[in-house]
C-alpha cells in the first residue's frame, strides 16, 4: 500500500511541476495566470508534505506544514477568485477581495505558527492551541468552508456561461467547460474528505490514511488539468472582460454608427461568411472577426445583437450548419465520413456538430442526408 501511495505522490509532484512550468511559459501575465500559479504552488507544498510524512523526512515536514495546514482555507478561495477574475476585469481585484483571505491569515498567525513553535520547542508556550485541538474539529470546518467557496465558483461560472456565446462559437466542448469540470473535481475531493471526517466523528475512530485518499482525488484533478485544460487556446480567457465597461473611445465610436455604417458592416459580414468562408476556422472568435471588420469586439457584439438580432455564437454556427447541409446533399459527402464533415465546416468536435446541426434542422446529419435522398 505504501508503494502505491508513494507512486501516486511522485506522479502528483511531477504533474504539478509540469503544470507550473506550462503556466510560466504562457505569454500572458494577467491576474488569472498569477492566481493559478499561487494555487499550484500550494498544491505542490501539500504533496511534498505528505511525501515527507510518508517517508518521515523531518527536514521537510516543518517548513511544508506551515503552508499545508492552512491550505484548505486558501485553495477553494483561490479557485473562486480565479473563476471570478476570468469573467471580471477590474482594477485592484485582489485588494477588493482581500476579505476572502482573512480566515487563512488568521488561522496561520493564530494557530499554525503557534502550534509549530510549540512543536519545535517541545513546550506549550501557546496553551490555547491545546484547548483548540481538544474542542474544535478543524477538518470539518475546513471541508465545509472549502465546499462553500467551490459552490460559489460554480455559481459564478454558470452566471456568466450564457454570455460566452457573445464571444466564442464553440466554447462548450473546448475552451470553457474544463473550468467547470476542474472545480467539480476539487469539490468531489473535498466532499470525500468531508464524508470521511463525519464518519470518523460519528463512529469514534481516527485514521492517518484518510488524507491520502483526498490527495489522490486532488492528483486526479491535476491529471485532468494537465491532459485537457492546459491544451486549450483560450486557457486563461484573458481576452474576455465581460463586466468591464466600454471605454469612452468605444462609446463615442458607437454613437457615430449610422444606417450607412450598418449597411457596410452587414455587407462586409456577408462577404466574410459567404465568400471568404471565415466560419470554417474552428478557432474563430469575436476578437478575430472584429479585427476583420476593423471595429472593436464590443461594437461587433452590439451590432449583432441590436441590428441583426443574433449573437456571435448563433451567427457562426448558422453558417457552419448551412455549409454542412450543402455538403451532405452533394457527391462530396462520399469523400468523407459524416463526422469529418463537421470538422470541415468549422465544428471543433463530433458532439458539437451533431448537437448544433440537430437543433437547427431537427435531424442528425445522417438523418438529414437520408431524408434529402428520399425526395
C-alpha positions as a Markdown table, in Angstrom:
| # | Residue | x | y | z |
|---|---|---|---|---|
| 1 | Unk | 0.0 | 0.0 | 0.0 |
| 2 | Unk | 2.8 | 2.3 | 0.9 |
| 3 | Unk | 4.4 | 1.7 | -2.5 |
| 4 | Unk | 1.2 | 2.6 | -4.3 |
| 5 | Unk | 0.8 | 5.9 | -2.3 |
| 6 | Unk | 4.4 | 6.7 | -2.9 |
| 7 | Unk | 4.0 | 6.2 | -6.6 |
| 8 | Unk | 0.9 | 8.4 | -6.7 |
| 9 | Unk | 2.6 | 11.2 | -4.7 |
| 10 | Unk | 5.6 | 11.1 | -7.1 |
| 11 | Unk | 3.2 | 11.3 | -10.1 |
| 12 | Unk | 1.5 | 14.2 | -8.3 |
| 13 | Unk | 4.8 | 16.1 | -7.9 |
| 14 | Unk | 5.7 | 15.5 | -11.5 |
| 15 | Unk | 2.3 | 16.6 | -12.8 |
| 16 | Unk | 2.4 | 19.7 | -10.6 |
| 17 | Unk | 5.8 | 20.7 | -11.8 |
| 18 | Unk | 4.8 | 20.2 | -15.4 |
| 19 | Unk | 1.7 | 22.4 | -14.8 |
| 20 | Unk | 3.7 | 25.1 | -13.2 |
| 21 | Unk | 6.2 | 25.1 | -16.0 |
| 22 | Unk | 3.4 | 25.3 | -18.5 |
| 23 | Unk | 1.9 | 28.2 | -16.6 |
| 24 | Unk | 5.2 | 30.1 | -16.5 |
| 25 | Unk | 5.7 | 29.6 | -20.2 |
| 26 | Unk | 2.4 | 31.1 | -21.2 |
| 27 | Unk | 2.9 | 34.6 | -22.7 |
| 28 | Unk | 0.2 | 36.5 | -20.9 |
| 29 | Unk | 0.9 | 37.9 | -17.4 |
| 30 | Unk | -2.6 | 38.7 | -16.3 |
| 31 | Unk | -4.3 | 38.0 | -13.0 |
| 32 | Unk | -5.9 | 34.6 | -13.7 |
| 33 | Unk | -2.5 | 33.2 | -14.5 |
| 34 | Unk | -1.0 | 34.6 | -11.3 |
| 35 | Unk | -3.8 | 33.1 | -9.2 |
| 36 | Unk | -3.3 | 29.7 | -10.8 |
| 37 | Unk | 0.4 | 29.8 | -10.1 |
| 38 | Unk | -0.2 | 30.5 | -6.4 |
| 39 | Unk | -2.8 | 27.8 | -6.4 |
| 40 | Unk | -0.5 | 25.1 | -7.8 |
| 41 | Unk | 2.5 | 26.1 | -5.6 |
| 42 | Unk | 0.3 | 25.4 | -2.6 |
| 43 | Unk | -0.8 | 22.1 | -4.1 |
| 44 | Unk | 2.9 | 21.3 | -4.6 |
| 45 | Unk | 3.7 | 22.0 | -1.0 |
| 46 | Unk | 0.8 | 19.8 | 0.2 |
| 47 | Unk | 2.0 | 16.9 | -1.9 |
| 48 | Unk | 5.6 | 17.3 | -0.7 |
| 49 | Unk | 4.4 | 17.5 | 2.9 |
| 50 | Unk | 2.6 | 14.2 | 2.6 |
| 51 | Unk | 5.5 | 12.6 | 0.8 |
| 52 | Unk | 7.8 | 13.8 | 3.7 |
| 53 | Unk | 5.2 | 12.4 | 6.2 |
| 54 | Unk | 5.1 | 9.0 | 4.4 |
| 55 | Unk | 8.9 | 8.7 | 4.5 |
| 56 | Unk | 9.4 | 10.5 | 7.8 |
| 57 | Unk | 11.6 | 13.2 | 6.3 |
| 58 | Unk | 11.5 | 15.6 | 9.2 |
| 59 | Unk | 13.6 | 18.3 | 7.5 |
| 60 | Unk | 10.7 | 18.7 | 5.0 |
| 61 | Unk | 7.8 | 18.3 | 7.4 |
| 62 | Unk | 8.3 | 21.5 | 9.4 |
| 63 | Unk | 8.5 | 24.0 | 6.5 |
| 64 | Unk | 5.8 | 22.4 | 4.5 |
| 65 | Unk | 3.5 | 22.0 | 7.5 |
| 66 | Unk | 3.0 | 25.8 | 7.8 |
| 67 | Unk | 1.6 | 26.1 | 4.3 |
| 68 | Unk | -0.2 | 22.7 | 4.2 |
| 69 | Unk | -2.0 | 23.1 | 7.5 |
| 70 | Unk | -4.0 | 26.2 | 6.5 |
| 71 | Unk | -4.2 | 25.5 | 2.8 |
| 72 | Unk | -7.8 | 24.4 | 2.8 |
| 73 | Unk | -8.7 | 27.9 | 4.0 |
| 74 | Unk | -7.0 | 29.2 | 0.9 |
| 75 | Unk | -7.2 | 26.8 | -2.1 |
| 76 | Unk | -11.0 | 26.9 | -2.5 |
| 77 | Unk | -10.8 | 30.7 | -2.2 |
| 78 | Unk | -8.2 | 30.8 | -4.9 |
| 79 | Unk | -10.4 | 28.7 | -7.2 |
| 80 | Unk | -13.3 | 31.0 | -6.6 |
| 81 | Unk | -11.2 | 34.1 | -7.3 |
| 82 | Unk | -9.7 | 32.5 | -10.4 |
| 83 | Unk | -13.1 | 31.9 | -11.9 |
| 84 | Unk | -14.3 | 35.4 | -10.9 |
| 85 | Unk | -11.1 | 37.0 | -12.3 |
| 86 | Unk | -11.6 | 35.2 | -15.7 |
| 87 | Unk | -15.0 | 36.8 | -16.2 |
| 88 | Unk | -14.5 | 40.1 | -14.4 |
| 89 | Unk | -11.8 | 42.6 | -15.3 |
| 90 | Unk | -11.5 | 45.2 | -12.6 |
| 91 | Unk | -8.7 | 47.3 | -11.1 |
| 92 | Unk | -7.3 | 46.3 | -7.7 |
| 93 | Unk | -9.1 | 43.0 | -7.9 |
| 94 | Unk | -7.1 | 41.4 | -5.1 |
| 95 | Unk | -7.4 | 44.4 | -2.8 |
| 96 | Unk | -11.2 | 44.5 | -3.4 |
| 97 | Unk | -11.4 | 40.8 | -2.5 |
| 98 | Unk | -8.9 | 40.8 | 0.3 |
| 99 | Unk | -11.6 | 39.9 | 2.9 |
| 100 | Unk | -11.6 | 36.3 | 1.4 |
| 101 | Unk | -8.1 | 35.8 | 2.6 |
| 102 | Unk | -8.6 | 36.9 | 6.2 |
| 103 | Unk | -9.7 | 33.4 | 7.6 |
| 104 | Unk | -6.5 | 31.9 | 6.1 |
| 105 | Unk | -4.3 | 34.7 | 7.5 |
| 106 | Unk | -5.8 | 34.5 | 11.0 |
| 107 | Unk | -5.6 | 30.7 | 11.0 |
| 108 | Unk | -1.9 | 30.8 | 10.1 |
| 109 | Unk | -1.0 | 33.5 | 12.5 |
| 110 | Unk | -3.1 | 32.4 | 15.5 |
| 111 | Unk | -3.0 | 28.6 | 15.2 |
| 112 | Unk | -0.5 | 27.2 | 12.6 |
| 113 | Unk | 2.6 | 29.3 | 13.7 |
| 114 | Unk | 1.9 | 28.9 | 17.5 |
| 115 | Unk | 1.4 | 25.2 | 17.0 |
| 116 | Unk | 4.7 | 25.0 | 15.1 |
| 117 | Unk | 6.5 | 26.9 | 17.8 |
| 118 | Unk | 5.1 | 24.5 | 20.4 |
| 119 | Unk | 6.2 | 21.5 | 18.4 |
| 120 | Unk | 9.7 | 22.9 | 17.7 |
| 121 | Unk | 10.5 | 23.9 | 21.3 |
| 122 | Unk | 8.8 | 20.9 | 22.9 |
| 123 | Unk | 6.9 | 23.3 | 25.2 |
| 124 | Unk | 3.3 | 24.5 | 25.4 |
| 125 | Unk | 4.2 | 28.2 | 25.0 |
| 126 | Unk | 0.8 | 28.9 | 23.5 |
| 127 | Unk | -1.6 | 27.0 | 25.8 |
| 128 | Unk | -4.7 | 27.9 | 23.9 |
| 129 | Unk | -3.7 | 25.7 | 20.9 |
| 130 | Unk | -4.1 | 22.6 | 23.2 |
| 131 | Unk | -7.6 | 23.8 | 24.1 |
| 132 | Unk | -8.5 | 24.3 | 20.4 |
| 133 | Unk | -7.2 | 20.8 | 19.5 |
| 134 | Unk | -9.4 | 19.3 | 22.1 |
| 135 | Unk | -12.7 | 21.1 | 21.4 |
| 136 | Unk | -12.5 | 22.1 | 17.7 |
| 137 | Unk | -12.6 | 19.7 | 14.7 |
| 138 | Unk | -10.6 | 21.7 | 12.1 |
| 139 | Unk | -11.0 | 19.2 | 9.4 |
| 140 | Unk | -14.8 | 19.5 | 9.5 |
| 141 | Unk | -14.6 | 23.3 | 9.4 |
| 142 | Unk | -12.1 | 23.4 | 6.6 |
| 143 | Unk | -14.1 | 21.0 | 4.5 |
| 144 | Unk | -17.4 | 22.9 | 4.9 |
| 145 | Unk | -15.5 | 26.2 | 4.2 |
| 146 | Unk | -14.0 | 24.8 | 1.0 |
| 147 | Unk | -17.3 | 23.4 | -0.3 |
| 148 | Unk | -19.0 | 26.7 | 0.2 |
| 149 | Unk | -16.3 | 28.5 | -1.9 |
| 150 | Unk | -16.2 | 25.9 | -4.6 |
| 151 | Unk | -20.0 | 26.1 | -4.9 |
| 152 | Unk | -19.6 | 29.9 | -5.2 |
| 153 | Unk | -17.1 | 29.3 | -8.0 |
| 154 | Unk | -19.6 | 27.1 | -9.9 |
| 155 | Unk | -22.3 | 29.7 | -9.4 |
| 156 | Unk | -20.0 | 32.3 | -10.9 |
| 157 | Unk | -19.3 | 30.1 | -13.9 |
| 158 | Unk | -23.0 | 29.3 | -14.5 |
| 159 | Unk | -23.8 | 33.0 | -14.1 |
| 160 | Unk | -21.5 | 34.0 | -17.0 |
| 161 | Unk | -21.7 | 30.9 | -19.2 |
| 162 | Unk | -24.7 | 32.1 | -21.3 |
| 163 | Unk | -22.8 | 35.4 | -22.1 |
| 164 | Unk | -19.9 | 33.5 | -23.5 |
| 165 | Unk | -21.8 | 33.0 | -26.7 |
| 166 | Unk | -21.2 | 36.6 | -27.4 |
| 167 | Unk | -17.5 | 35.8 | -27.8 |
| 168 | Unk | -16.9 | 32.3 | -28.9 |
| 169 | Unk | -18.5 | 29.9 | -31.4 |
| 170 | Unk | -17.7 | 26.5 | -29.7 |
| 171 | Unk | -17.0 | 27.1 | -26.1 |
| 172 | Unk | -18.9 | 24.2 | -24.6 |
| 173 | Unk | -16.7 | 21.5 | -26.0 |
| 174 | Unk | -13.2 | 23.1 | -25.8 |
| 175 | Unk | -12.5 | 26.4 | -24.3 |
| 176 | Unk | -14.6 | 26.8 | -21.2 |
| 177 | Unk | -16.1 | 23.6 | -20.0 |
| 178 | Unk | -12.8 | 22.5 | -18.4 |
| 179 | Unk | -13.2 | 25.2 | -15.7 |
| 180 | Unk | -16.5 | 23.7 | -14.5 |
| 181 | Unk | -15.1 | 20.2 | -14.5 |
| 182 | Unk | -12.0 | 21.3 | -12.8 |
| 183 | Unk | -13.9 | 22.9 | -9.9 |
| 184 | Unk | -16.2 | 19.9 | -9.7 |
| 185 | Unk | -13.3 | 17.5 | -9.3 |
| 186 | Unk | -12.0 | 19.6 | -6.4 |
| 187 | Unk | -15.5 | 19.7 | -5.0 |
| 188 | Unk | -15.6 | 15.9 | -5.1 |
| 189 | Unk | -12.2 | 15.7 | -3.4 |
| 190 | Unk | -13.3 | 17.9 | -0.5 |
| 191 | Unk | -16.7 | 16.2 | -0.3 |
| 192 | Unk | -15.0 | 12.8 | 0.0 |
| 193 | Unk | -12.9 | 14.2 | 2.8 |
| 194 | Unk | -16.0 | 15.6 | 4.5 |
| 195 | Unk | -17.7 | 12.2 | 4.4 |
| 196 | Unk | -14.6 | 10.5 | 5.9 |
| 197 | Unk | -14.4 | 13.2 | 8.6 |
| 198 | Unk | -18.1 | 12.9 | 9.5 |
| 199 | Unk | -17.7 | 9.1 | 9.6 |
| 200 | Unk | -14.8 | 9.4 | 12.0 |
| 201 | Unk | -16.8 | 11.7 | 14.3 |
| 202 | Unk | -19.9 | 9.5 | 14.1 |
| 203 | Unk | -18.2 | 6.2 | 14.8 |
| 204 | Unk | -15.5 | 7.5 | 17.1 |
| 205 | Unk | -12.4 | 6.3 | 15.2 |
| 206 | Unk | -9.4 | 8.1 | 13.7 |
| 207 | Unk | -7.1 | 7.0 | 10.9 |
| 208 | Unk | -4.0 | 8.6 | 9.4 |
| 209 | Unk | -4.6 | 7.5 | 5.8 |
| 210 | Unk | -7.8 | 9.4 | 5.2 |
| 211 | Unk | -5.8 | 12.5 | 4.0 |
| 212 | Unk | -4.1 | 10.4 | 1.3 |
| 213 | Unk | -7.5 | 9.5 | -0.2 |
| 214 | Unk | -8.4 | 13.1 | -0.6 |
| 215 | Unk | -4.9 | 13.8 | -2.0 |
| 216 | Unk | -5.5 | 11.1 | -4.7 |
| 217 | Unk | -8.6 | 12.9 | -5.8 |
| 218 | Unk | -6.6 | 16.1 | -6.0 |
| 219 | Unk | -3.9 | 14.5 | -8.1 |
| 220 | Unk | -6.7 | 13.1 | -10.4 |
| 221 | Unk | -7.9 | 16.7 | -10.8 |
| 222 | Unk | -4.4 | 17.7 | -11.7 |
| 223 | Unk | -4.2 | 14.9 | -14.2 |
| 224 | Unk | -7.3 | 16.2 | -15.8 |
| 225 | Unk | -5.9 | 19.8 | -16.0 |
| 226 | Unk | -2.7 | 18.6 | -17.5 |
| 227 | Unk | -4.4 | 16.5 | -20.1 |
| 228 | Unk | -7.2 | 18.8 | -21.1 |
| 229 | Unk | -7.1 | 22.3 | -19.6 |
| 230 | Unk | -3.6 | 23.4 | -20.5 |
| 231 | Unk | -4.1 | 22.4 | -24.1 |
| 232 | Unk | -6.8 | 25.0 | -24.7 |
| 233 | Unk | -6.0 | 28.0 | -26.8 |
| 234 | Unk | -8.2 | 30.2 | -24.6 |
| 235 | Unk | -7.0 | 28.7 | -21.3 |
| 236 | Unk | -6.9 | 31.9 | -19.4 |
| 237 | Unk | -9.7 | 33.6 | -21.3 |
| 238 | Unk | -8.0 | 36.9 | -20.9 |
| 239 | Unk | -9.4 | 38.4 | -24.0 |
| 240 | Unk | -12.8 | 38.4 | -22.2 |
| 241 | Unk | -13.8 | 41.2 | -19.8 |
| 242 | Unk | -17.5 | 40.7 | -19.6 |
| 243 | Unk | -18.0 | 43.1 | -16.7 |
| 244 | Unk | -15.6 | 45.8 | -17.9 |
| 245 | Unk | -17.5 | 48.9 | -19.0 |
| 246 | Unk | -16.8 | 50.1 | -22.5 |
| 247 | Unk | -14.2 | 52.7 | -22.9 |
| 248 | Unk | -15.0 | 56.2 | -23.8 |
| 249 | Unk | -13.5 | 55.7 | -27.2 |
| 250 | Unk | -15.8 | 52.8 | -27.9 |
| 251 | Unk | -18.8 | 54.7 | -26.7 |
| 252 | Unk | -18.0 | 57.7 | -28.8 |
| 253 | Unk | -17.4 | 55.5 | -31.9 |
| 254 | Unk | -20.6 | 53.6 | -31.3 |
| 255 | Unk | -22.6 | 56.8 | -31.5 |
| 256 | Unk | -21.2 | 57.5 | -34.9 |
| 257 | Unk | -22.6 | 54.3 | -36.4 |
| 258 | Unk | -25.5 | 55.2 | -38.6 |
| 259 | Unk | -27.6 | 53.4 | -41.2 |
| 260 | Unk | -24.8 | 53.7 | -43.8 |
| 261 | Unk | -22.3 | 52.2 | -41.5 |
| 262 | Unk | -24.8 | 49.4 | -40.6 |
| 263 | Unk | -25.2 | 48.6 | -44.2 |
| 264 | Unk | -21.5 | 48.5 | -44.7 |
| 265 | Unk | -21.0 | 46.1 | -41.8 |
| 266 | Unk | -23.8 | 43.9 | -42.9 |
| 267 | Unk | -22.4 | 43.7 | -46.4 |
| 268 | Unk | -18.9 | 43.0 | -45.1 |
| 269 | Unk | -20.2 | 40.3 | -42.8 |
| 270 | Unk | -22.0 | 38.5 | -45.6 |
| 271 | Unk | -18.8 | 38.7 | -47.7 |
| 272 | Unk | -16.7 | 37.2 | -44.9 |
| 273 | Unk | -19.2 | 34.4 | -44.3 |
| 274 | Unk | -20.5 | 33.6 | -47.8 |
| 275 | Unk | -17.3 | 34.3 | -49.9 |
| 276 | Unk | -14.3 | 34.0 | -47.6 |
| 277 | Unk | -15.9 | 31.3 | -45.5 |
| 278 | Unk | -14.4 | 32.6 | -42.3 |
| 279 | Unk | -16.7 | 30.3 | -40.3 |
| 280 | Unk | -14.7 | 27.3 | -41.4 |
| 281 | Unk | -12.0 | 28.3 | -38.9 |
| 282 | Unk | -12.7 | 26.2 | -35.8 |
| 283 | Unk | -10.9 | 28.7 | -33.5 |
| 284 | Unk | -12.8 | 31.8 | -34.8 |
| 285 | Unk | -13.8 | 34.1 | -32.0 |
| 286 | Unk | -15.4 | 37.5 | -31.7 |
| 287 | Unk | -12.0 | 39.3 | -31.5 |
| 288 | Unk | -10.8 | 37.8 | -34.8 |
| 289 | Unk | -14.0 | 38.7 | -36.5 |
| 290 | Unk | -14.0 | 42.3 | -35.2 |
| 291 | Unk | -10.4 | 42.7 | -36.5 |
| 292 | Unk | -11.6 | 41.7 | -39.9 |
| 293 | Unk | -14.3 | 44.4 | -39.7 |
| 294 | Unk | -12.0 | 46.9 | -38.2 |
| 295 | Unk | -14.2 | 47.6 | -35.2 |
| 296 | Unk | -14.0 | 46.7 | -31.6 |
| 297 | Unk | -15.3 | 43.5 | -30.1 |
| 298 | Unk | -17.9 | 45.4 | -28.1 |
| 299 | Unk | -19.2 | 47.2 | -31.2 |
| 300 | Unk | -19.5 | 44.0 | -33.1 |
| 301 | Unk | -21.3 | 42.3 | -30.3 |
| 302 | Unk | -23.7 | 45.2 | -30.0 |
| 303 | Unk | -24.2 | 45.3 | -33.8 |
| 304 | Unk | -25.0 | 41.5 | -33.9 |
| 305 | Unk | -27.5 | 41.9 | -31.0 |
| 306 | Unk | -29.2 | 45.2 | -31.9 |
| 307 | Unk | -29.1 | 45.2 | -35.7 |
| 308 | Unk | -29.1 | 41.5 | -36.7 |
| 309 | Unk | -31.0 | 40.2 | -33.7 |
| 310 | Unk | -28.5 | 37.4 | -33.1 |
| 311 | Unk | -25.2 | 36.8 | -31.4 |
| 312 | Unk | -21.7 | 35.6 | -32.4 |
| 313 | Unk | -22.3 | 32.0 | -31.4 |
| 314 | Unk | -25.6 | 31.7 | -33.4 |
| 315 | Unk | -24.3 | 33.6 | -36.4 |
| 316 | Unk | -21.2 | 31.5 | -36.9 |
| 317 | Unk | -22.9 | 28.2 | -36.3 |
| 318 | Unk | -25.8 | 29.1 | -38.6 |
| 319 | Unk | -23.3 | 29.4 | -41.5 |
| 320 | Unk | -21.5 | 26.2 | -40.4 |
| 321 | Unk | -24.8 | 24.3 | -40.4 |
| 322 | Unk | -25.6 | 25.7 | -43.9 |
| 323 | Unk | -22.1 | 24.6 | -45.1 |
| 324 | Unk | -22.7 | 21.1 | -43.7 |
| 325 | Unk | -26.2 | 20.9 | -45.3 |
| 326 | Unk | -24.7 | 21.8 | -48.7 |
| 327 | Unk | -22.0 | 19.1 | -48.4 |
| 328 | Unk | -24.5 | 16.4 | -47.2 |
| 329 | Unk | -26.6 | 16.7 | -50.3 |
| 330 | Unk | -23.8 | 16.6 | -52.8 |
| 331 | Unk | -21.5 | 13.8 | -54.0 |
| 332 | Unk | -18.7 | 15.4 | -52.0 |
| 333 | Unk | -20.2 | 13.6 | -48.9 |
| 334 | Unk | -18.8 | 10.4 | -50.4 |
| 335 | Unk | -15.3 | 11.6 | -49.9 |
| 336 | Unk | -15.6 | 12.0 | -46.1 |
| 337 | Unk | -17.2 | 10.3 | -43.1 |
| 338 | Unk | -20.1 | 12.4 | -41.8 |
| 339 | Unk | -18.2 | 13.1 | -38.6 |
| 340 | Unk | -15.3 | 14.5 | -40.7 |
| 341 | Unk | -17.8 | 16.9 | -42.4 |
| 342 | Unk | -18.3 | 18.7 | -39.1 |
| 343 | Unk | -14.6 | 19.4 | -38.9 |
| 344 | Unk | -14.6 | 20.7 | -42.5 |
| 345 | Unk | -17.4 | 23.1 | -41.6 |
| 346 | Unk | -15.6 | 24.5 | -38.6 |
| 347 | Unk | -17.0 | 22.5 | -35.7 |
| 348 | Unk | -14.4 | 21.5 | -33.2 |
| 349 | Unk | -15.9 | 18.2 | -32.1 |
| 350 | Unk | -18.3 | 15.5 | -33.2 |
| 351 | Unk | -20.6 | 16.2 | -30.3 |
| 352 | Unk | -20.9 | 19.9 | -31.1 |
| 353 | Unk | -21.5 | 19.2 | -34.8 |
| 354 | Unk | -24.3 | 16.7 | -34.1 |
| 355 | Unk | -25.9 | 18.8 | -31.3 |
| 356 | Unk | -25.9 | 22.1 | -33.2 |
| 357 | Unk | -26.9 | 20.5 | -36.5 |
| 358 | Unk | -29.9 | 18.7 | -35.0 |
| 359 | Unk | -31.0 | 21.7 | -33.0 |
| 360 | Unk | -31.0 | 23.8 | -36.2 |
| 361 | Unk | -32.6 | 21.2 | -38.6 |
| 362 | Unk | -34.4 | 18.8 | -36.4 |
| 363 | Unk | -32.3 | 15.9 | -37.9 |
| 364 | Unk | -28.9 | 14.4 | -37.2 |
| 365 | Unk | -26.5 | 14.8 | -40.2 |
| 366 | Unk | -27.1 | 11.3 | -41.3 |
| 367 | Unk | -30.8 | 11.6 | -41.0 |
| 368 | Unk | -30.8 | 14.8 | -42.9 |
| 369 | Unk | -29.0 | 13.2 | -45.9 |
| 370 | Unk | -31.3 | 10.2 | -45.8 |
| 371 | Unk | -34.4 | 12.4 | -45.9 |
| 372 | Unk | -33.0 | 14.5 | -48.7 |
| 373 | Unk | -32.2 | 11.4 | -50.8 |
| 374 | Unk | -35.8 | 10.3 | -50.5 |
| 375 | Unk | -37.1 | 13.5 | -52.1 |
